[in-house]
Amino acid sequence: MILYDLICRNGHVFEVWLAGAGAFDAQKASGLLCCPICDNREVEKRLSAKVQSSKTQRERQEETCDAMPETAHSVVTPSGVAIKRLRELVRAVEDVGGRFPEEARKMHYEEIPMRPIRGQAGQSEIEELAEEGVEFDILPAFLLRELN
């Protein structure tokens, strides 16, 4: 597996892991590579200063590569710009704080209209919501920093 830095036509930089040198050309030609920020499919390789030196890490990457189909090797790591935009999206969602489990249940049981909300819930509340079939996602911590 090779880690490539890519840049889209709009200047967004992101990373992908690919099976080898020819995988970039093949995936680009088939339209599988796109910018995670603007969905632009006009992407180019950039020079990367990242080097993998751990033999065990290389071996693990090769095992992963062998186990995955050729089209499943693109993995994106968000850049600083992507994280900023994702945080803006999270900030735009109504924050119901600790009322999240109650509000999510009300929407699930159609007691109130559906709307995008975010908030906090304890582990037991999360488990109860999941058992009831209430749909929700847990936001990664990096998206919650600097929200206020």
C-alpha beads as a LAMMPS data file, in Angstrom:
LAMMPS data file: protein, C-alpha beads

148 atoms
147 bonds

1 atom types
1 bond types

-500.0 500.0 xlo xhi
-500.0 500.0 ylo yhi
-500.0 500.0 zlo zhi

Masses

1 110.0

Atoms # bond

1 1 1 0.000 0.000 0.000
2 1 1 1.212 3.483 -0.864
3 1 1 0.027 6.677 0.801
4 1 1 -0.550 9.459 -1.736
5 1 1 -1.282 13.130 -1.167
6 1 1 -3.863 14.251 -3.706
7 1 1 -5.138 17.681 -4.653
8 1 1 -8.360 18.455 -6.485
9 1 1 -8.915 21.137 -9.092
10 1 1 -10.283 23.410 -6.352
11 1 1 -7.089 23.123 -4.281
12 1 1 -8.328 20.773 -1.538
13 1 1 -5.591 18.422 -0.305
14 1 1 -6.370 14.913 0.978
15 1 1 -4.730 11.516 1.359
16 1 1 -5.493 8.062 -0.064
17 1 1 -3.978 4.628 0.407
18 1 1 -3.604 2.773 -2.886
19 1 1 -2.426 -0.730 -3.729
20 1 1 0.423 0.465 -5.930
21 1 1 1.609 2.995 -8.475
22 1 1 -0.798 1.804 -11.160
23 1 1 -3.786 1.879 -8.825
24 1 1 -3.968 5.688 -8.904
25 1 1 -4.257 5.782 -12.699
26 1 1 -6.771 2.921 -12.743
27 1 1 -8.991 4.409 -10.035
28 1 1 -8.804 7.906 -11.516
29 1 1 -9.776 6.582 -14.956
30 1 1 -12.726 4.674 -13.502
31 1 1 -13.935 7.751 -11.560
32 1 1 -13.402 6.226 -8.116
33 1 1 -11.173 9.030 -6.820
34 1 1 -12.879 12.239 -5.760
35 1 1 -12.307 15.086 -3.359
36 1 1 -13.998 14.450 0.017
37 1 1 -14.699 18.175 0.375
38 1 1 -16.187 19.220 -2.972
39 1 1 -16.666 15.842 -4.727
40 1 1 -14.523 17.016 -7.659
41 1 1 -13.137 14.069 -9.639
42 1 1 -10.299 16.076 -11.222
43 1 1 -7.511 15.056 -8.836
44 1 1 -3.739 14.888 -9.191
45 1 1 -0.945 13.327 -7.134
46 1 1 1.330 15.564 -5.063
47 1 1 4.690 14.782 -3.595
48 1 1 4.444 13.404 -0.074
49 1 1 7.101 13.578 2.609
50 1 1 5.576 10.692 4.565
51 1 1 7.680 7.541 4.711
52 1 1 6.823 4.198 6.288
53 1 1 9.889 2.583 7.843
54 1 1 8.411 -0.059 10.146
55 1 1 8.674 -3.500 8.588
56 1 1 5.728 -4.790 10.601
57 1 1 3.599 -1.853 9.455
58 1 1 4.506 -2.610 5.817
59 1 1 3.654 -6.266 6.312
60 1 1 0.262 -5.365 7.802
61 1 1 -0.451 -3.045 4.877
62 1 1 0.431 -5.761 2.368
63 1 1 -1.852 -8.237 4.149
64 1 1 -4.684 -5.694 4.123
65 1 1 -4.056 -4.985 0.449
66 1 1 -4.205 -8.685 -0.448
67 1 1 -7.472 -9.141 1.443
68 1 1 -9.281 -6.208 -0.181
69 1 1 -10.704 -5.955 -3.691
70 1 1 -8.851 -3.585 -6.045
71 1 1 -11.607 -0.951 -5.872
72 1 1 -11.641 -0.772 -2.050
73 1 1 -8.274 0.915 -1.440
74 1 1 -9.209 4.594 -1.387
75 1 1 -9.316 5.862 2.177
76 1 1 -9.537 9.564 2.894
77 1 1 -8.049 11.417 5.830
78 1 1 -9.725 14.804 6.243
79 1 1 -7.482 17.824 5.798
80 1 1 -7.676 20.908 7.996
81 1 1 -10.074 22.523 5.526
82 1 1 -12.351 19.486 5.567
83 1 1 -12.406 19.397 9.367
84 1 1 -13.262 23.107 9.470
85 1 1 -16.180 22.603 7.076
86 1 1 -17.429 19.541 8.942
87 1 1 -17.344 21.534 12.195
88 1 1 -19.369 24.280 10.501
89 1 1 -21.989 21.680 9.533
90 1 1 -22.117 20.313 13.075
91 1 1 -22.398 23.853 14.485
92 1 1 -25.395 24.520 12.205
93 1 1 -27.347 21.594 13.731
94 1 1 -29.579 22.460 16.696
95 1 1 -27.877 21.596 19.993
96 1 1 -30.403 20.149 22.455
97 1 1 -27.737 19.326 25.054
98 1 1 -28.694 16.685 27.599
99 1 1 -32.238 16.497 26.200
100 1 1 -30.893 14.519 23.208
101 1 1 -32.288 11.085 24.227
102 1 1 -35.732 12.563 24.973
103 1 1 -35.869 14.584 21.731
104 1 1 -34.577 11.691 19.617
105 1 1 -37.247 9.364 21.070
106 1 1 -40.014 11.896 20.429
107 1 1 -38.970 12.131 16.784
108 1 1 -38.601 8.346 16.486
109 1 1 -42.119 7.791 17.838
110 1 1 -43.436 10.658 15.646
111 1 1 -44.538 12.760 18.610
112 1 1 -42.734 15.771 17.116
113 1 1 -41.530 16.554 13.568
114 1 1 -38.141 15.207 12.472
115 1 1 -35.289 17.715 12.488
116 1 1 -31.512 17.498 12.733
117 1 1 -30.345 17.713 16.339
118 1 1 -27.178 17.064 18.310
119 1 1 -26.542 16.754 22.013
120 1 1 -25.144 14.577 24.763
121 1 1 -26.122 11.140 26.010
122 1 1 -24.549 8.750 28.488
123 1 1 -23.479 5.243 27.538
124 1 1 -26.598 3.627 29.042
125 1 1 -28.820 6.124 27.182
126 1 1 -27.000 5.361 23.929
127 1 1 -27.557 1.639 24.445
128 1 1 -31.252 2.175 25.218
129 1 1 -31.751 4.327 22.121
130 1 1 -30.064 1.681 19.966
131 1 1 -32.229 -1.089 21.467
132 1 1 -35.363 0.947 20.688
133 1 1 -34.264 1.344 17.067
134 1 1 -33.753 5.110 17.307
135 1 1 -31.376 6.151 14.528
136 1 1 -28.419 8.319 15.540
137 1 1 -24.699 8.632 14.995
138 1 1 -21.924 9.369 17.439
139 1 1 -19.821 12.301 16.298
140 1 1 -16.046 11.908 16.500
141 1 1 -14.462 14.113 19.159
142 1 1 -12.399 16.117 16.642
143 1 1 -15.619 17.533 15.166
144 1 1 -16.843 18.756 18.549
145 1 1 -13.804 20.841 19.445
146 1 1 -14.080 24.612 19.079
147 1 1 -17.859 24.563 18.518
148 1 1 -18.654 27.570 20.677

Bonds

1 1 1 2
2 1 2 3
3 1 3 4
4 1 4 5
5 1 5 6
6 1 6 7
7 1 7 8
8 1 8 9
9 1 9 10
10 1 10 11
11 1 11 12
12 1 12 13
13 1 13 14
14 1 14 15
15 1 15 16
16 1 16 17
17 1 17 18
18 1 18 19
19 1 19 20
20 1 20 21
21 1 21 22
22 1 22 23
23 1 23 24
24 1 24 25
25 1 25 26
26 1 26 27
27 1 27 28
28 1 28 29
29 1 29 30
30 1 30 31
31 1 31 32
32 1 32 33
33 1 33 34
34 1 34 35
35 1 35 36
36 1 36 37
37 1 37 38
38 1 38 39
39 1 39 40
40 1 40 41
41 1 41 42
42 1 42 43
43 1 43 44
44 1 44 45
45 1 45 46
46 1 46 47
47 1 47 48
48 1 48 49
49 1 49 50
50 1 50 51
51 1 51 52
52 1 52 53
53 1 53 54
54 1 54 55
55 1 55 56
56 1 56 57
57 1 57 58
58 1 58 59
59 1 59 60
60 1 60 61
61 1 61 62
62 1 62 63
63 1 63 64
64 1 64 65
65 1 65 66
66 1 66 67
67 1 67 68
68 1 68 69
69 1 69 70
70 1 70 71
71 1 71 72
72 1 72 73
73 1 73 74
74 1 74 75
75 1 75 76
76 1 76 77
77 1 77 78
78 1 78 79
79 1 79 80
80 1 80 81
81 1 81 82
82 1 82 83
83 1 83 84
84 1 84 85
85 1 85 86
86 1 86 87
87 1 87 88
88 1 88 89
89 1 89 90
90 1 90 91
91 1 91 92
92 1 92 93
93 1 93 94
94 1 94 95
95 1 95 96
96 1 96 97
97 1 97 98
98 1 98 99
99 1 99 100
100 1 100 101
101 1 101 102
102 1 102 103
103 1 103 104
104 1 104 105
105 1 105 106
106 1 106 107
107 1 107 108
108 1 108 109
109 1 109 110
110 1 110 111
111 1 111 112
112 1 112 113
113 1 113 114
114 1 114 115
115 1 115 116
116 1 116 117
117 1 117 118
118 1 118 119
119 1 119 120
120 1 120 121
121 1 121 122
122 1 122 123
123 1 123 124
124 1 124 125
125 1 125 126
126 1 126 127
127 1 127 128
128 1 128 129
129 1 129 130
130 1 130 131
131 1 131 132
132 1 132 133
133 1 133 134
134 1 134 135
135 1 135 136
136 1 136 137
137 1 137 138
138 1 138 139
139 1 139 140
140 1 140 141
141 1 141 142
142 1 142 143
143 1 143 144
144 1 144 145
145 1 145 146
146 1 146 147
147 1 147 148
